[in-house]
């Protein structure tokens, strides 16, 4: 069965794997005449213990501003690579990345495909908290592609 994906979600976290997924998602959106939602999810639970267990407003604001700047840079690169500005939106969310990506966001925006990097964590973190991409693959409300290669289908150098 052939499927033209029209509403693609690509979650990014600043990792090389996520950026490879982003670049491939831009190509898929272009080929299908689709729309791309670029999402980063800020997991404030990871900062518990800092600042006496609480994040103050300045820290949250700075996290959000940094994420917005990063997403704008990605959006600009996608437009430079030929994606129309109206075909890409960027989003910053707070919450548990696993559930926001696999359940909440795709339900709200009716995405029909998630393209996600293989992992953005090191082995120890993956062991302790589990891989976001693994969780998304098992629990997503829609199709998922795990991106392991660049746009030339070459494996990422380790």
PEJO-V83081 format. One record per residue. N is the residue number from 1. RES is the residue in one letter. SS is DSSP state (@ for helix, = for strand, . for the rest). Layout:
N/RES/SS, N/RES/SS
This chain:
1/X/., 2/X/., 3/X/., 4/X/., 5/X/., 6/X/., 7/X/=, 8/X/=, 9/X/=, 10/X/=, 11/X/=, 12/X/., 13/X/., 14/X/., 15/X/., 16/X/@, 17/X/@, 18/X/@, 19/X/@, 20/X/@, 21/X/@, 22/X/@, 23/X/@, 24/X/@, 25/X/@, 26/X/@, 27/X/@, 28/X/@, 29/X/@, 30/X/@, 31/X/@, 32/X/@, 33/X/., 34/X/., 35/X/=, 36/X/=, 37/X/=, 38/X/=, 39/X/=, 40/X/=, 41/X/=, 42/X/=, 43/X/., 44/X/@, 45/X/@, 46/X/@, 47/X/@, 48/X/., 49/X/., 50/X/@, 51/X/@, 52/X/@, 53/X/@, 54/X/., 55/X/., 56/X/., 57/X/@, 58/X/@, 59/X/@, 60/X/@, 61/X/@, 62/X/@, 63/X/@, 64/X/@, 65/X/@, 66/X/@, 67/X/@, 68/X/@, 69/X/@, 70/X/@, 71/X/@, 72/X/@, 73/X/@, 74/X/@, 75/X/@, 76/X/@, 77/X/@, 78/X/@, 79/X/@, 80/X/@, 81/X/., 82/X/., 83/X/., 84/X/., 85/X/@, 86/X/@, 87/X/@, 88/X/=, 89/X/=, 90/X/=, 91/X/=, 92/X/=, 93/X/=, 94/X/=, 95/X/., 96/X/., 97/X/@, 98/X/@, 99/X/@, 100/X/@, 101/X/@, 102/X/@, 103/X/@, 104/X/@, 105/X/@, 106/X/@, 107/X/@, 108/X/@, 109/X/@, 110/X/., 111/X/., 112/X/., 113/X/=, 114/X/=, 115/X/=, 116/X/=, 117/X/=, 118/X/., 119/X/., 120/X/., 121/X/., 122/X/., 123/X/@, 124/X/@, 125/X/@, 126/X/@, 127/X/@, 128/X/@, 129/X/@, 130/X/., 131/X/., 132/X/@, 133/X/@, 134/X/@, 135/X/@, 136/X/@, 137/X/@, 138/X/@, 139/X/@, 140/X/., 141/X/., 142/X/., 143/X/=, 144/X/=, 145/X/=, 146/X/=, 147/X/=, 148/X/., 149/X/=, 150/X/., 151/X/., 152/X/., 153/X/., 154/X/., 155/X/=, 156/X/., 157/X/., 158/X/.
